[in-house]
Amino acid sequence: MKKDIHPNYEKTTVTCSCGNVFEVNSTTKDIQVEICSACHPYFTGKEKLIDTAGRVDKFKARVAAAEKFKAKKTTENKDS
């Protein structure tokens, strides 16, 4: 390893917007984060699936329309 080309690796304080503070090793000084494992929904078990702009409903409507079209087409083929 070459001397004097690597940054200093030292203990750093990480502060989350939720108020959680913990120490890690890093090359930067104090680190501010918006979300951490203490407040992230995945890690807290409070994860919620949000249907953005009714995407699931739109998908279900498309599937229903496709099935209706397919059923109509098969009955037309049987009549011919």
Secondary structure, 3 states (H helix, E strand, C coil): CCCCCCCCCEEEEEEECCCCEEEEEECCCCEEECCCCCCCHHHHCCCCCCCHHHHHHHHHHHHHHHHHHHHHHHHHHHHC
